[in-house]
Amino acid sequence: MPRCDEETLARRGALSISRCAHCDTISLHVGGVSLRLEPEVLHHLWELIGVALSAPSVRRAALSFDRPRAEAS
């Protein structure tokens, strides 16, 4: 079995996404945690994240991040 030969596709801080040229898996790296996913599973995960982000409670939380914080007097 060939060893994975990962190519980094994207990176931001402690987050990165890579793809193995041998087995075509996609790896999501979040700090010290990595998920190695088949492309179809990654597609389903992406859809699921979209559903979760469209939930009303998440939209309200996201809006609160956009508001300027009141400065302490």
N, C-alpha and C positions, 0 to 999 in steps of 0.2 A: 504494500500500500504506500503510495507516494506521500511524502510530507507536504503539508499545506504551504503554498507559496503565496502569502498574502500581499496584496497591493492596497495601500491606503487610498481610499476614495475621498474621504473628507475628515477633517479634524478641527475641533474647537475646544480649547482647554482640555479637560479630562475626558472629553467625548471623542470617539472616532468610529469610523465605519470602514471596513476593509472587505476585500473579495479575494477568495482563493481561486487561482487560475486552474488548479488541478480538479477540484471537486465542485466548483461553482457555488460554494456556500458564501453567505454574507455574514460577517461578524460585526456585532455591535459591541463596542467597548465603552463602559461607563465606569470611570475610576478603575477599581480592581475587579470589576465584574464584566464578564464577556458572555455574549449569547451568540452561538453559531447556528445560523438558520438557513434552511433551504430557501431558494428564491420564492417559492409559492407561499411558504409560511411567513416570510417577511411581508409579502403582499397582504396577507390576511391581518398581520399585526398592524400594518399601516392603516388599513381600513378600520380596524378596531380602535386605534388611537383617534382617528377622525370622528368616529361615533362618540367616543368619550369626550373629546374636546368640544363637540357641539351641544353637550348637555347644558341646560340653563345654569346650573350652579357653577360650572366651570367658566362659562361666559361672564357671569357676574364677578367671579374671582379675577379673571383676566382684566376686566374693566377697572377693578380696584388698583391694579398695578400701574395703569396708565395715569391715574390721578396724581397730581403733585401732593406730596405729604405736607401736612401743616407743620410749620416750624415751631419749636418750643419757645415760649416767651421768656 
